[in-house]
Amino acid sequence: TPAGMAALPDTVGTLQAQDPWLRGQVKLLDQDVTLLRGRKLKDYEDQVDALMCAYIALYGFRWGKLRCQSFGSDEAGAIFTPVPPGKGIRD
């Protein structure tokens, strides 16, 4: 949604103080997404998606099973996601 995209810089900005930290994305997130349309908006969304996927991979490498969970199976498909501390990881 446009509102979600507009809030993205603040949300991703909080990752600068996390472990692992994320820095260097200011140029990407400093764009006024309300001005983007069509192909330019799609390109922006793809870049932000790639940034978040890379961060989740880094987070998984850093924390492993301690703070990440896989849901699904190799056969049917799976998703790998961080789980906030204290939210409980299933075995």
Secondary structure, DSSP 8 states (H G I E B T S, - for coil): -HHHHHHHHHHHHGGGGSSS---S-HHHHTS-GGG--HHHHHHHHHHHHHHHHHHHHHHHHHHGGGTEEEEEETTTEEEEEE--TTS----
